[in-house]
Amino acid sequence: MSYLETAANPQALRRVAIDPVSRVEGHGKVTILLDDDNKVHQVRLHIVEFRGFEIFIEGRPYWEVPVAVQRLCGICPVSHHLAAVKAMDIIAGARALPPTAEKLRRLMHYGQTVQSHALHFFHLCSPDLLLGFDCDVTRRNVIGVAAEFPEIATRGVLMRKWGQEVIKATAGKKIHGTGAIPGGMNKRLTIEERDHLRKDADTMVGWAVDAINMVKKLHLTKPEFYNRFGEFEASMMGFVDARGAMDLYHGGLRAKDKDGNIIFDHVDYATYQQVLDEEVKSWSYMKFPYIRKLGPQKGWYRVGPLARVAACDFIPTPLAEAERKEMMAIEGGKVPHGTLLYHWARLIEVLFGAEMIRELLDDPDITGSDLMADLGPRQHEAVGVIEAPRGTLFHHYRVGDDDLVKYCNLIVSTTNNNQAMNEAVRKVATQFLDGKEVTEPLLNHIEVAIRAYDPCLSCATHALGKMPLEVDLVDAEGTLISQGRRNMDGLAETSCLTG
């Protein structure tokens, strides 16, 4: 039964609740309904907070928006900054950006890609992969990784630091910078800044290759687990350029079905509403986007690293393209769908980002001084889209003659992945929940599936994750069968209350 369906008689089913979900920003919970035979009837990821950020933007001058929207997220402010400024370029009447301005924006964005992916993988997810899903919870954290794999942990910190230095050099600050403005950039890259970043670029490329090899080894050593964990078939969507190559800064929208067949291709993202729609459900504050021609039941899709790697024809840097080909070959030419493959694809994008940063730093235009486009007639409506680390990010605005924003619609990456995350949780619950005893490792298996998507449930900062967690399992008569508890220190205890 699909998680989209409603259980016929939920009152007669056992209910497991994970509330709240940990190591993610925002408030969410998971509910699982099982029958007397322990068959999963329904699994839902509930987003139970409401932010209303789109309303906050209304009434603000359009030139403030690229800075203001960064406050949505403390770990990927660059993504919101650039998606908004791409829209405001059009509002301001900017024509094609000068080469230096566009390349600086791209440099900023690839710095964001490297630092965000490095943070998520090495700090939040590597404890599960390197120490084991069932490892004692007191060790299964970044401190445990540093103790057992100090070189890997150190590299993760330094790779993120390098990405942040790229952001600082282009945006002015590591977090909530102001480098991109409607029509161009307001900050040059000095030769000293370029040389400072360039001296570590080759090392970062090499470290990215090593990280891919580390994850690749897990998948090749135990493919029946790592390739099949939370596996389900889904459509994929992401940017491609005119050649069909991966492009994280600009491109057309491409969607493929579960078998790799094109659903739509090279769609101008300004017309996204012609191909995508959003559904609202009563049990979540997060919307459910879908492809219009397929409808809400069959039209949901994935975005983010795995979707981008699967959707593109090739990656336009040599090392990342070689790694993409290897990952895409693991299913004998079929599209790979395992949830944990997001980590493999994420590290391929780290390599791609590092290669692109190195290429841009070697480009003479990058230290140029022509930073602003010529301005033409003002526009009143515009869409800006970018491939954020977590997936496709839409910013849609309308601005009045008084220069104030009248309308704002944001479809963030995690929203695009909403239904896919629900399906991943259902698959993992079906694979690992025995229905009799709730254990801390079981809770972690379910959360691993959510963390693979690197979600920001309120589109804000990452949380390191020692959030309290309580799960009760009751039978059809309402009798408490089993309890699981995790306190603020991350320590877990379970008890079985039936003989």
C-alpha positions in Angstrom: 0.0 0.0 0.0 1.4 3.4 -0.9 2.0 5.9 1.9 -0.3 8.3 -0.1 -3.3 6.1 0.7 -5.3 6.4 4.0 -5.6 3.3 6.2 -9.1 1.9 6.1 -9.5 1.7 9.8 -6.7 3.5 11.6 -8.3 3.1 15.0 -7.7 -0.6 14.8 -4.0 -0.3 13.9 -0.9 -0.1 16.0 0.7 3.4 15.9 4.4 4.1 16.2 5.4 7.8 16.4 8.9 9.3 16.1 8.4 12.8 17.5 10.5 14.8 16.8 12.7 13.6 14.0 16.3 14.4 15.0 19.4 15.8 13.1 17.2 18.0 10.9 16.2 21.6 11.3 12.6 22.2 12.0 9.8 20.3 13.7 8.7 17.0 12.1 7.5 13.6 13.2 7.0 10.2 11.6 3.9 8.1 12.3 3.6 4.4 11.3 0.4 2.3 11.4 0.7 -1.5 11.6 -1.9 -4.3 11.7 -1.9 -7.4 13.9 0.4 -9.1 11.4 2.9 -6.3 11.6 2.3 -5.2 8.0 2.8 -1.5 7.5 -0.4 0.2 6.3 0.7 3.8 6.4 3.8 5.8 7.0 3.8 9.6 7.0 6.4 12.3 7.6 4.6 15.2 9.2 5.9 18.8 9.1 4.2 20.4 12.1 5.4 23.9 12.1 4.4 26.9 10.0 6.8 29.7 9.0 5.1 31.9 6.4 8.3 33.4 5.1 6.7 34.3 1.8 4.4 36.7 3.6 7.3 38.4 5.3 8.8 39.3 2.0 5.7 41.1 0.7 6.0 44.8 1.0 9.8 44.9 1.0 11.7 46.7 -1.8 12.8 44.3 -4.4 16.5 45.1 -4.0 16.4 44.0 -0.4 15.1 40.5 -1.2 18.4 38.7 -2.1 19.8 39.6 1.3 16.5 39.1 3.3 15.7 35.6 2.0 19.1 34.3 3.1 17.6 34.3 6.6 15.6 31.3 5.6 18.7 29.1 6.1 21.9 29.3 8.0 23.7 26.6 6.1 22.7 27.3 2.5 22.1 31.1 2.4 24.0 31.4 -0.9 21.3 29.3 -2.6 18.5 31.6 -1.6 20.7 34.6 -2.3 21.4 33.6 -5.9 17.9 32.3 -6.7 16.4 35.6 -5.5 19.0 37.8 -7.3 18.5 35.9 -10.6 14.8 36.8 -10.4 15.6 40.4 -9.4 18.0 40.7 -12.4 14.9 40.4 -14.5 12.8 42.8 -12.3 15.6 45.4 -12.6 15.7 45.0 -16.4 19.3 43.6 -16.4 20.5 42.2 -19.7 23.1 39.5 -19.9 25.5 39.7 -17.1 29.2 40.5 -17.9 31.3 37.4 -17.9 33.1 38.3 -14.7 29.9 38.8 -12.8 28.4 35.5 -13.9 31.6 33.6 -13.2 31.8 35.2 -9.7 28.3 34.1 -9.0 29.1 30.6 -10.2 32.2 30.5 -8.1 30.1 31.5 -5.0 27.6 28.8 -5.8 30.2 26.0 -6.2 31.7 27.1 -2.9 28.3 26.7 -1.4 27.9 23.2 -2.9 31.2 22.0 -1.5 30.8 23.4 2.0 27.2 22.3 2.4 27.7 18.8 1.1 30.9 18.4 3.2 29.0 19.5 6.3 26.1 17.1 5.7 28.2 14.1 4.8 31.1 14.2 7.2 29.3 15.7 10.2 25.8 14.3 10.1 25.9 11.2 7.9 29.3 9.6 8.1 28.7 8.4 11.7 26.0 6.0 10.4 28.1 4.9 7.4 31.5 4.6 9.0 30.5 3.4 12.5 27.4 1.4 11.6 23.7 2.0 11.9 23.5 -0.2 15.0 26.6 1.4 16.6 26.1 2.5 20.2 24.5 5.9 20.1 27.1 7.4 22.5 29.7 6.7 19.8 27.6 7.2 16.6 28.4 10.9 16.1 31.0 13.2 14.6 33.1 12.9 17.8 33.1 9.1 17.4 34.2 9.5 13.7 37.0 11.8 14.8 38.2 9.3 17.4 38.2 6.3 15.0 38.9 8.0 11.7 40.8 11.2 12.5 42.1 11.8 9.0 38.6 11.6 7.5 37.1 13.9 10.1 39.9 16.4 9.6 39.4 16.4 5.8 35.7 17.0 6.2 36.3 20.1 8.4 38.9 21.4 6.0 36.8 20.8 2.9 34.0 22.7 4.4 36.3 25.5 5.5 37.6 25.8 1.9 34.1 26.1 0.5 33.3 28.8 3.1 36.4 30.7 2.1 35.2 30.7 -1.5 31.9 32.1 -0.3 33.6 34.8 1.8 35.8 35.9 -1.1 32.8 36.3 -3.4 29.9 37.3 -1.1 31.9 39.3 1.5 31.0 37.0 4.4 30.8 33.2 4.9 27.2 33.4 6.0 24.5 35.9 4.8 26.8 37.8 2.4 25.8 40.6 0.0 28.0 40.0 -3.0 25.2 39.5 -5.6 22.9 42.4 -6.4 20.3 42.9 -9.0 22.2 43.3 -12.3 25.5 41.9 -11.2 28.0 41.8 -8.3 29.3 44.4 -5.9 32.6 42.8 -5.0 35.6 41.9 -7.1 37.9 38.9 -6.5 41.4 40.2 -5.9 44.4 38.4 -7.2 45.5 37.7 -3.6 42.1 36.1 -2.9 42.3 34.0 -6.0 45.8 32.8 -5.2 44.8 31.9 -1.6 41.9 29.8 -2.8 43.8 28.2 -5.8 46.7 26.9 -3.7 44.4 24.3 -2.0 42.2 23.4 -5.0 44.2 20.4 -6.2 44.2 19.0 -2.7 40.5 19.4 -2.4 39.9 17.6 -5.7 42.0 14.7 -4.5 40.2 14.5 -1.2 36.9 14.5 -3.0 38.0 11.5 -5.0 39.1 9.7 -1.9 35.8 10.4 -0.2 33.9 8.9 -3.2 36.1 5.8 -3.1 35.3 5.4 0.6 31.5 5.4 0.0 31.9 3.4 -3.2 33.7 0.6 -1.3 30.6 0.3 1.0 28.3 -0.1 -1.9 30.5 -2.5 -3.8 31.3 -4.6 -0.7 27.7 -5.0 0.4 25.4 -3.9 -2.5 22.4 -5.9 -1.3 22.2 -3.5 1.7 23.6 -0.2 0.6 22.0 -0.3 -2.9 18.6 -1.6 -1.7 18.2 0.4 1.6 15.0 2.4 1.2 14.9 1.6 -2.5 11.9 2.7 -4.5 11.4 3.9 -8.1 10.7 7.5 -8.7 10.9 10.2 -11.4 13.9 12.6 -11.2 14.2 16.3 -11.9 17.1 18.7 -12.3 18.9 21.4 -14.3 20.7 20.6 -17.6 22.4 23.0 -20.0 21.8 23.1 -23.7 24.1 20.1 -24.2 22.3 18.1 -21.6 25.2 18.5 -19.1 24.7 19.0 -15.4 24.7 22.7 -14.4 24.0 23.8 -10.9 23.8 27.5 -11.5 21.6 27.9 -14.7 19.8 25.7 -17.2 16.5 24.2 -18.3 14.4 21.8 -16.3 14.5 18.2 -17.2 12.4 15.4 -15.7 12.9 11.7 -16.3 10.7 8.8 -15.3 11.8 5.8 -13.2 13.3 4.1 -16.2 15.2 7.2 -17.5 12.7 8.2 -20.2 12.2 12.0 -20.7 9.0 13.4 -19.3 9.9 17.0 -20.2 13.2 18.6 -21.2 14.9 22.0 -21.4 11.8 23.7 -19.9 12.3 27.4 -19.3 12.1 27.6 -15.5 10.1 30.9 -15.8 7.3 28.6 -17.0 7.6 26.1 -14.2 3.9 26.4 -13.3 3.0 24.9 -16.7 4.8 21.6 -15.8 4.6 21.5 -12.0 1.8 22.0 -9.4 1.5 21.7 -5.6 -0.9 19.8 -3.5 -1.8 20.6 0.1 -2.5 17.9 2.7 -4.2 18.4 6.0 -1.6 16.5 8.0 1.5 18.6 7.0 2.4 22.2 6.6 4.8 21.3 3.7 3.2 21.2 0.2 3.5 18.2 -2.1 4.7 19.2 -5.6 4.0 17.0 -8.6 4.4 16.9 -12.4 1.1 18.2 -13.9 0.8 15.7 -16.7 1.1 12.7 -14.3 -1.1 14.1 -11.6 -0.6 14.2 -7.8 -0.7 10.4 -7.3 1.9 9.4 -9.9 3.6 12.8 -10.6 5.8 13.2 -7.5 9.6 13.2 -8.1 13.0 13.4 -6.5 15.4 16.3 -6.7 19.0 16.8 -5.3 22.2 14.9 -6.0 20.9 11.5 -7.0 18.2 13.1 -9.2 20.7 15.4 -10.9 23.3 12.7 -11.6 20.5 10.5 -13.1 18.9 13.3 -15.1 21.9 14.7 -16.9 23.6 13.2 -19.9 27.1 14.0 -18.5 29.0 16.1 -16.0 31.2 18.7 -17.7 34.4 18.0 -15.6 36.5 14.9 -16.3 36.9 13.3 -12.9 33.3 13.8 -11.8 32.0 12.5 -15.1 34.1 9.3 -14.7 32.6 8.8 -11.2 29.1 9.5 -12.6 29.5 6.8 -15.2 30.6 4.3 -12.6 27.7 5.0 -10.3 25.2 4.8 -13.1 26.6 1.4 -14.1 25.9 -0.3 -10.8 22.4 -1.5 -11.9 23.6 -2.7 -15.3 22.4 0.4 -17.2 19.2 0.8 -15.3 18.5 4.0 -13.3 19.7 3.5 -9.6 17.0 4.2 -7.0 18.5 3.3 -3.6 18.1 6.0 -0.9 21.7 5.7 0.3 22.9 6.4 -3.2 22.2 10.0 -2.4 25.5 10.1 -0.5 27.5 8.7 -3.4 25.9 11.2 -5.7 26.5 14.0 -3.1 30.2 13.3 -3.1 30.3 13.3 -6.9 28.9 16.8 -6.7 31.6 17.8 -4.2 34.2 16.6 -6.8 32.3 18.5 -9.5 32.2 21.6 -7.4 35.9 21.4 -6.6 36.8 20.9 -10.2 34.7 23.8 -11.3 36.2 26.1 -8.6 39.6 25.2 -9.8 38.6 25.9 -13.4 37.0 29.2 -12.6 40.0 30.4 -10.5 42.2 29.7 -13.5 40.0 31.8 -15.8 41.4 35.4 -16.4 37.8 36.8 -16.2 37.5 35.9 -12.6 39.6 38.9 -11.4 38.0 41.3 -13.9 36.3 44.6 -12.9 33.2 44.7 -15.2 30.6 43.7 -12.7 27.3 45.2 -13.7 25.0 44.6 -16.6 23.3 47.3 -18.7 19.7 47.9 -17.5 16.7 47.9 -19.8 13.0 48.2 -19.2 11.8 47.2 -15.7 9.7 44.0 -15.3 7.0 43.2 -12.8 7.3 39.5 -12.5 10.2 37.1 -12.5 11.3 33.6 -11.5 14.8 32.7 -10.3 15.8 29.0 -10.0 19.0 27.4 -8.9 20.2 23.9 -8.0 20.8 24.2 -4.3 22.7 21.4 -2.6 19.5 19.7 -1.6 17.8 20.1 -5.0 15.9 22.5 -7.3 15.0 25.8 -5.6 12.3 28.1 -7.0 11.9 31.8 -6.2 8.9 33.5 -7.9 8.1 37.2 -7.4 5.8 40.0 -8.5 6.8 43.6 -7.9 4.7 46.7 -8.3 5.5 50.1 -9.8 6.4 51.3 -6.3 9.3 48.7 -6.3 7.7 46.7 -3.5 7.1 43.0 -3.6 3.5 42.1 -4.1 3.8 38.3 -4.4 6.4 35.7 -3.3 6.3 31.9 -3.8 9.1 29.7 -2.8 9.4 26.0 -3.6 12.4 24.9 -1.7 14.4 21.7 -2.3 13.0 19.8 0.7 9.4 20.6 -0.5 10.2 19.1 -3.9 11.5 15.9 -2.1 8.5 15.8 0.3 6.7 12.8 -1.1 10.0 11.0 -1.9 11.0 11.3 1.8 7.6 9.9 2.8 8.1 6.9 0.5 11.7 6.3 1.8 10.4 6.2 5.4 7.7 3.8 4.4 10.2 1.5 2.6 12.6 1.4 5.5 9.8 0.9 8.0 8.6 -2.1 5.9 12.1 -3.5 5.7 13.1 -3.2 9.3 10.2 -2.7 11.7 9.2 -6.0 13.4 6.2 -4.5 15.2 7.0 -6.0 18.6 9.9 -4.1 20.1 11.1 -0.6 19.3 14.9 -0.2 19.5 17.2 2.7 19.2 18.9 1.2 16.1 15.4 0.8 14.5 14.7 4.5 15.1 18.0 5.3 13.5 17.3 3.3 10.4 14.2 5.3 9.8 16.0 8.6 10.4 18.9 7.6 8.2 16.4 7.4 5.3 15.3 11.0 6.0 18.8 12.3 6.5 19.9 10.9 3.1 17.9 13.8 1.6 19.6 16.4 3.8 16.3 18.0 4.6 15.7 21.5 6.1 12.1 21.1 7.4 11.8 24.8 8.0 14.4 25.6 5.4 16.7 26.9 8.2 20.0 25.8 9.7 21.2 22.2 10.2 20.9 20.8 13.7 23.6 18.4 15.0 21.0 16.3 16.4 20.8 15.1 20.1 17.1 15.9 20.2 14.9 14.0 22.7 12.8 11.2 21.1 10.0 9.1 22.4 8.2 6.2 20.7 5.4 4.1 22.1 4.0 1.0 20.4 0.5 0.0 21.3 -1.8 -2.8 20.1 -5.2 -2.6 18.6 -6.8 -2.4 22.1 -4.6 0.5 23.1 -2.3 -1.6 25.4 1.2 -0.3 25.6 3.5 -3.0 24.2 6.9 -1.3 23.9 8.6 2.0 24.7 11.7 3.7 23.3 13.2 6.8 24.7 16.2 9.0 23.8 17.2 11.9 26.1 18.9 15.2 25.4 22.3 13.6 25.7 21.5 11.1 22.9 21.3 8.1 25.3 18.6 5.6 24.5 16.7 3.1 26.5 14.0 0.6 25.4 11.6 -1.6 27.3 9.3 -4.4 26.2 6.1 -4.4 28.4 4.6 -7.7 27.3 5.8 -11.2 27.9 
